[in-house]
Amino acid sequence: MKLLHLTFSPRGEQSESTQLSQAIVDRLCCEHTVSQIARRDWAQHATSSIDGAYAHALANAARRTDDMPSSESLAASEMLIRELENADLVVIGTPMHNFTVPASLKTWIDLIVRVNRSFNITPEGKVGTLKDKPVYIAIASGGFFGSERSRQPDFLTPYLKAILATVGLHDLRFFSAQGMALGSEAVQAGKAKAMEDFTKLCSSQASNKLSLHA
């Protein structure tokens, strides 16, 4: 199996989301026969790589011709989409910035969600062209979200569910380390809770496999 590991924190290896996603990668490598790991660290892409030629190509996708302007972004888009196509498992590590995805993750999304390539427009709406596969998403947030007691809005998880479904990726598994800005005890508790949730998922999947073969 081929695994694609994407991280989007500007803090790089010091980031809690990067560390959590790496722990998930390590566990997946124990659970599956992973022959290849492709790692892309978007801390190296601090600014948007979307250019005017790329926007022009998208606006004219239905009547694209060979004489249209070349685009570095278009070439990057093709490379990133092919990475997704080639992967059997995808792991994403991302912080929550201002209740939603960071700018680096939004740039990656804008490059891989491409009309007439990763999705088609049909009478029934947008239909993804990518083969579905497990996508593990490790989130780190300074506060708490996703429960009745938390007051922090969450625009990150519903957005990722909607936008990744647009290209055909529906099998999303979310794991969050929350309270990362509330001191060392909260950091340790948040990371432990995220890995506990991941371990429970792995155990449940293992049990289901045994039941199917019983």
N, C-alpha and C positions, 0 to 999 in steps of 0.2 A: 504494500500500500504506500501511496505517496501522501505526505502531509505538508500542508502549507501553513506557515506560522506568520501572522501579521501583527505587528505591534504599532501603536499610534500615540504613545505618550512622548512629549518633548523631553521628559526626564530619562528616557532610554532605559538602561538596565537598572537604574535606581528606582524606577516606577513600581508601585504596588501592582498595577494591572499587568505590567510586563512580567513580573515575578510570578504572579498567579497564573498567567497564561503559560509560562514555561513549566510550572509544576503540572499543569494539565497535559502539556506535550509529553513530559517525562512519563506520566501515568499512562497515556495512550500508547506510548511506545512499548510499555510493559504488557498492555492488554492486546495489542495488535502487532502483526509483523510489518513494521514500517521499514521500507527499503530506502526511502529518500525523504529528507526534510528540507524544504525550501523556506528560508527565513527572510523576511523583508521588514526592516525597521524604518518606520516612517518618521522617526526623529531626525533623519537625514534629509527630510523634505519639509523644511519649515514654511516655505511659501507655496502658494498654489501653482501647479504646473499646467493649468488650463490656459490655453492661448486663443487668440482670435481666430486662427485658422481652424482650430478644433471646433469652436462654436459655429463657425461658418459651415463646416462639414456636417455637423449635426442638423443645422437648420435646413440644409439642402440634401439630406440623406436620401430622400426618395429619388433624386435626380443627379446623384453623384456621378461625375465623369473624371477621366484621367487628367484633365487639364485644371482641376481644382487645386488650390494652393496646398502644398505639403504642410504637415503639422507634426511637430515633435510630440505634442500631446496625443495625437491620433496613434502614433507609433507606440507611445507608452500605454495607451488604452488597450491596444491589441495585445501587447505583452502581458499586461495584468489580467486580461480576460482569459488568455491561454493558460496562465498560471492556475486560475480557478478551474478551468476545464480539466486540467491535467491532475488536479488533486483529488484524492479519495476522502481525505479528512481536512477540515479547515479549522484553525484555532486563531481567534482574534482577541488581542489584549488591548483594551481601551479605557482611558479615564472618562468620567462624566464631567464635561465642562459646561457650566451654566445650564444645567438640567438636560443637556443633550450631547451629541457627538462632538469631539474636538475637530478643529479645522482640518487636520491632516486626514482624519477618517472621512470627512466630507469630500475632500479632494479625491481620495481613492474611490469613493462611491460614484462621484461624478465621472470618473474615468472608466469604471466598469459597467455602469448602467448606460448602455449605448444602443440607440434605436437601430433596428435592422442588423444588429450584431448579437447583443446579449438579450434583447427582447424584440418582439414584433408587435405592431399595432394591428389588431383584428377587430371585427365587428363586436366581439365580446369584450374587448378591452385589451390591455397589454398582457402579452403572454411571453414568459421567459423561455430562453432557448438553452439554458444550462441544465445539465443533469443534476437532480437533487442529490445532496450528500450531507452528512452530519457537519454542522458548523457550531463549534464550541466558542462562546463569547464570554470572556473574563472582563468584568467591569470593576473599577475602583472608584469610589466616590467619597468626598470629604464628609458628607452627611448621610442621612438615611432616606430611603425612598422605597416605594412599592408596598407599603403596609398602611393600615388604617391610622396608625399612630404617627406616621411620618408626615411632615408638612412639606417636604421637598417634592416639587413636581418631577415627573419622569417622562421626558419626551424622547429619551434615547431608545429604550427597548421597543416601544410601539413603532417608532420610525424605522429601526432596523428590521423589524418583522415585515413591515410594508415594503420597504425598498429592496430588500434581498429577495422577497417573494416575487418582485417584478422581474428579476432575472432567472427565476426558477428555483431559488434556494428557500425551502420551507422548513427543513429539519434543523431548527435552531435550538441550542441548549444554553441558557443563560446562567452564569454564576457570578455573584457580586460580593466584593469585599467592601463593606460599608463602614462609615465612621472613621475614615482614614485621617481626618484632620482633628480627631478628638483625643489624641494622646496615645502613648505606646500600648496601653492595655486594650484600648479600643481597636488599634491596628491589629494586634495579635488575635483578638476575638473575631474580628471581621474576616481575617484571612483563614482562620480555623473553620469558621462557619461556611465559607465558600468551598473549601476543600472537602468538608463533611458532606455538603450537598453533592459535590462531584462524585465522591466515593459512593454515596447512596445510589446515584444514577448508574454507575458502573456495576454495582452489585445487582441492581434490578435488571440490567441488561443481561448479565451473566445468568441470572435465574431464569429469565425468559428463554434464553438459548437452550438451557438444560431441559426446560419443559417441552420445547419444540422437538428435541431429540429423544425424549423419554419414550 
